Amino acid sequence: MRMMNQRVDQMDFILFKFFLKQLAMSKLQGEQLKKYIHEMLTERKKRNFKETTELQIQLRDYDVQKDKRFQGSTRLLHAPYPNIKIGVIGNLTHCDQAKALGLTAIDQDGLKKFNKEKKPIKKWCKPFDILIASESLMKVIPRLVGNVFTKIGKFPIAIPETESVSSKVNEVKSSVKFQLKNTLSLGTAFGTDEMSEDQLRQNLSTTINFLVSLLKKGWQNVGTLHIKTSMGKPIKIYG
């Protein structure tokens, strides 16, 4: 009987901890987020260029050697990367669509002309932050250029044959990605200092919720959260 009572007490304690975590999250989604975002924007020095707003994450109770290394991306309501530079590797249709949008595009024949030489390949993709490519070419690309794109961290994101370049570009500009590697520190942009406080709050809330959904134990794996502008001081919002 005593053991049963102990188990009930333990279960109550676990549920209580879960309740506290959910309560913390509800606060982060509401007035506290507004307060922290306002503080971040008002305390920064005004500069002559647009600054990115960033979320910095420190995980805890996570073993990068044993636990599953998660990765995933989600789309935000307001594009955090409006000026990101995108290069297109496409079939005829996607190349035409890219050029109509004013984007630089190259087809399969264009890749062949590189003759797998690393320098011209790197020079071509240097201006771009991200590459996107027609799905039909994804298996061909490594054979034509080797592992250059992978080594420089610009392996293309696939565009389904039925999707337009415009749609994929909008998705890329609006998405944030998390990938756990060899460190418990993560970071991502969630907006710019030109956005309204409400837009930043919506983006930040979505970003945090998505991150927590990827974690093995949810909020129990979150150590600290900070937000900052690219040139500003970090402001702790959790932990």
C-alpha positions, -999 to 999 in steps of 0.1 A, spaced: 0 0 0 28 23 9 46 16 -24 14 24 -43 11 58 -24 47 65 -33 40 59 -69 9 81 -68 30 109 -52 57 105 -78 31 106 -106 16 138 -90 51 153 -89 57 146 -126 23 160 -135 31 191 -114 64 196 -132 46 192 -165 21 218 -155 48 242 -145 65 238 -179 32 244 -197 26 274 -175 60 288 -185 52 283 -221 19 301 -219 37 330 -204 63 330 -232 35 330 -257 18 360 -242 28 392 -224 63 382 -215 73 377 -252 59 412 -260 79 426 -231 112 409 -242 108 419 -279 100 455 -270 131 455 -247 153 440 -275 141 466 -301 143 497 -278 177 490 -262 195 483 -295 216 510 -311 201 523 -343 222 514 -373 222 522 -410 214 487 -420 187 461 -413 195 437 -385 183 401 -381 165 391 -349 179 359 -335 169 331 -311 197 315 -292 191 281 -276 210 262 -250 198 226 -245 203 205 -214 200 168 -205 207 158 -241 235 134 -251 245 143 -287 264 110 -289 235 87 -277 202 106 -283 187 110 -317 200 140 -335 169 158 -346 164 181 -376 134 198 -391 121 230 -405 88 250 -402 73 279 -420 67 312 -402 39 336 -408 63 365 -416 94 358 -437 125 361 -416 148 360 -446 132 385 -471 165 393 -488 181 359 -489 200 352 -521 188 321 -539 203 303 -569 184 278 -591 194 246 -607 165 236 -628 148 219 -657 136 240 -686 104 251 -669 120 260 -636 149 279 -653 124 300 -672 104 307 -640 136 316 -622 147 340 -649 112 356 -649 117 363 -612 151 378 -618 170 349 -603 202 333 -615 195 298 -630 216 270 -645 205 238 -662 220 203 -664 241 213 -694 254 243 -675 266 220 -647 283 197 -672 305 226 -684 321 228 -650 338 194 -657 337 188 -619 363 215 -614 359 229 -578 370 265 -583 344 275 -610 317 256 -592 324 274 -559 327 307 -578 293 302 -594 275 294 -561 294 319 -539 268 348 -543 240 326 -531 229 318 -495 208 288 -506 204 267 -537 172 251 -549 170 225 -576 144 206 -597 136 173 -580 144 154 -612 180 167 -611 188 159 -574 203 125 -582 222 139 -612 238 169 -594 264 148 -573 275 131 -605 281 164 -623 297 185 -596 309 159 -570 305 168 -533 313 205 -536 278 217 -527 278 194 -496 312 205 -484 303 242 -485 269 236 -469 249 245 -500 234 212 -512 202 222 -530 167 220 -516 144 201 -540 116 217 -560 89 192 -568 81 191 -605 46 203 -598 57 232 -577 67 266 -591 100 283 -583 81 313 -569 63 290 -544 96 274 -533 113 307 -530 86 320 -507 88 289 -486 126 292 -482 123 328 -472 97 320 -446 112 288 -431 135 283 -401 155 251 -396 169 233 -366 196 206 -368 213 191 -337 250 184 -345 279 181 -320 269 209 -296 239 217 -273 239 253 -286 215 261 -314 204 293 -331 181 307 -358 168 340 -372 131 346 -366 127 381 -382 143 415 -388 143 447 -368 120 463 -395 91 440 -385 65 451 -360 66 438 -325 35 417 -331 50 401 -362 82 392 -343 61 378 -314 42 356 -337 73 343 -354 92 338 -321 63 319 -306 60 296 -336 98 290 -337 99 281 -300 69 258 -302 85 240 -332 118 236 -314 102 221 -283 82 196 -305 116 183 -318 131 177 -284 130 142 -268 116 155 -235 101 188 -247 106 217 -223 127 195 -200 155 197 -226 154 235 -228 181 251 -207 180 287 -217 166 309 -245 179 343 -255 169 367 -282 190 395 -298 194 416 -328 224 406 -349 245 434 -334 227 437 -300 231 422 -266 214 388 -257 182 391 -236 173 360 -216 137 350 -220 137 316 -204 159 296 -180 
